[in-house]
Structure formats: C-alpha cells, structure tokens
Amino acid sequence: MILGTLITVALLLGYVFAVGCMLAATFGLTSASPEFVVRDYRLTTGYKRLQALIWLVCVTGGALLTYLVEQGAYPLMVGILLSLVFIAMLWRNSWEARQRGMVHQILMSLVSVLGVIAGYGLAREIVGT
C-alpha cells in the first residue's frame, strides 16, 4: 500500500513538474515573441522544433524528480509508466496534435521517452547508484 502510494505520488509530481515547466516556457515564449510561435493561425516550424527541445528539458526534470521521490522502488516500471503518461497526454489533446502534425507528434513521443531515460540517468548519477 505504501509503495503504491509512493509510486503514485512520484508519478504525479514528475508529471506536474514537467507540464508546469512546459506551460511556463510556452507562456513566456508566446508573450515574448508571438510572431515566432504562430503565423496565419498555425504553429511555426521553428517553434515546433524549439518546443521539442523545451519538452525534452521539462521531461528530463520531471523524470529526475520522479526517480528521487520513488526512491528506487521498481525504477524500470515507474519510468515506463511515466513515459506512457507523457505520451498519452500528448495524443489525447487532439487540437494540439492536429496543430503539430503527425511527424512532430511522433517526435514529441520519442522525446518523452528520451527525456525519461535522461532524467533517470541523471538521477542515478546524483544519487550514486
């Protein structure tokens, strides 16, 4: 019971951290340079590329936080669950998926997995295991 709660809290914190950072970055970038983000009511290619890099950093931070909170309890399973949560979130938002396009949507899914791997690797270096 306690282990399940710990894993749930770790996943929730990692998800909220990553999405919160992404929202902050998106709002900041959009208010600083709206013409870079949207042109003719469509997301620009440059913004989509930058968004993928920002998402990589955000997911890496979220995964690092998840690993530190879950304290090594089934790290492979929790990492896979975190990746699935991020990917499900990307694909469930149909409006944003249409704006991105299929290629970018697949790229963002791969970036989610890479970010979780990077975050877990970084956390293992910090913890020293």
VENVENSUL-V536040 format. One record per residue. N is the residue number from 1. RES is the residue in one letter. PSI is psi in degrees with one decimal (NA if undefined). Layout:
BEGIN
n->N res->RES psi->PSI
n->N res->RES psi->PSI
END
This chain:
BEGIN
n->1 res->M psi->-48.1
n->2 res->I psi->-38.9
n->3 res->L psi->-42.7
n->4 res->G psi->-40.3
n->5 res->T psi->-42.6
n->6 res->L psi->-44.3
n->7 res->I psi->-42.9
n->8 res->T psi->-45.4
n->9 res->V psi->-41.7
n->10 res->A psi->-45.3
n->11 res->L psi->-43.1
n->12 res->L psi->-44.8
n->13 res->L psi->-43.1
n->14 res->G psi->-41.9
n->15 res->Y psi->-49.3
n->16 res->V psi->-40.7
n->17 res->F psi->-50.4
n->18 res->A psi->-47.3
n->19 res->V psi->-38.7
n->20 res->G psi->-43.3
n->21 res->C psi->-39.8
n->22 res->M psi->-41.7
n->23 res->L psi->-44.5
n->24 res->A psi->-44.3
n->25 res->A psi->-41.4
n->26 res->T psi->-46.6
n->27 res->F psi->-42.1
n->28 res->G psi->-45.7
n->29 res->L psi->-40.7
n->30 res->T psi->-40.2
n->31 res->S psi->-28.0
n->32 res->A psi->-35.4
n->33 res->S psi->74.3
n->34 res->P psi->-31.4
n->35 res->E psi->-22.9
n->36 res->F psi->-32.1
n->37 res->V psi->-47.3
n->38 res->V psi->135.3
n->39 res->R psi->126.9
n->40 res->D psi->43.1
n->41 res->Y psi->21.0
n->42 res->R psi->146.0
n->43 res->L psi->137.6
n->44 res->T psi->157.3
n->45 res->T psi->-41.1
n->46 res->G psi->-40.4
n->47 res->Y psi->-40.5
n->48 res->K psi->-41.1
n->49 res->R psi->-44.4
n->50 res->L psi->-37.3
n->51 res->Q psi->-38.8
n->52 res->A psi->-41.0
n->53 res->L psi->-42.2
n->54 res->I psi->-41.5
n->55 res->W psi->-38.4
n->56 res->L psi->-45.3
n->57 res->V psi->-43.2
n->58 res->C psi->-43.8
n->59 res->V psi->-38.7
n->60 res->T psi->-44.6
n->61 res->G psi->-41.9
n->62 res->G psi->-39.9
n->63 res->A psi->-39.3
n->64 res->L psi->-46.2
n->65 res->L psi->-42.7
n->66 res->T psi->-46.0
n->67 res->Y psi->-42.9
n->68 res->L psi->-34.8
n->69 res->V psi->-40.5
n->70 res->E psi->-10.7
n->71 res->Q psi->42.3
n->72 res->G psi->11.1
n->73 res->A psi->103.5
n->74 res->Y psi->59.1
n->75 res->P psi->-37.0
n->76 res->L psi->-46.6
n->77 res->M psi->-44.7
n->78 res->V psi->-38.7
n->79 res->G psi->-42.2
n->80 res->I psi->-43.2
n->81 res->L psi->-42.7
n->82 res->L psi->-42.6
n->83 res->S psi->-44.1
n->84 res->L psi->-36.7
n->85 res->V psi->-46.0
n->86 res->F psi->-43.6
n->87 res->I psi->-41.7
n->88 res->A psi->-40.5
n->89 res->M psi->-40.9
n->90 res->L psi->-41.5
n->91 res->W psi->-20.5
n->92 res->R psi->-22.0
n->93 res->N psi->88.0
n->94 res->S psi->-36.1
n->95 res->W psi->-47.2
n->96 res->E psi->-34.9
n->97 res->A psi->-40.9
n->98 res->R psi->-38.7
n->99 res->Q psi->-40.2
n->100 res->R psi->-42.3
n->101 res->G psi->158.6
n->102 res->M psi->-43.0
n->103 res->V psi->-45.4
n->104 res->H psi->-32.9
n->105 res->Q psi->-42.7
n->106 res->I psi->-40.9
n->107 res->L psi->-44.0
n->108 res->M psi->-34.1
n->109 res->S psi->-44.3
n->110 res->L psi->-39.0
n->111 res->V psi->-35.3
n->112 res->S psi->-45.7
n->113 res->V psi->-44.9
n->114 res->L psi->-38.0
n->115 res->G psi->-40.1
n->116 res->V psi->-43.1
n->117 res->I psi->-44.8
n->118 res->A psi->-42.8
n->119 res->G psi->-41.5
n->120 res->Y psi->-39.9
n->121 res->G psi->-42.5
n->122 res->L psi->-41.4
n->123 res->A psi->-39.5
n->124 res->R psi->-35.7
n->125 res->E psi->-39.4
n->126 res->I psi->-46.7
n->127 res->V psi->-33.3
n->128 res->G psi->29.3
n->129 res->T psi->NA
END
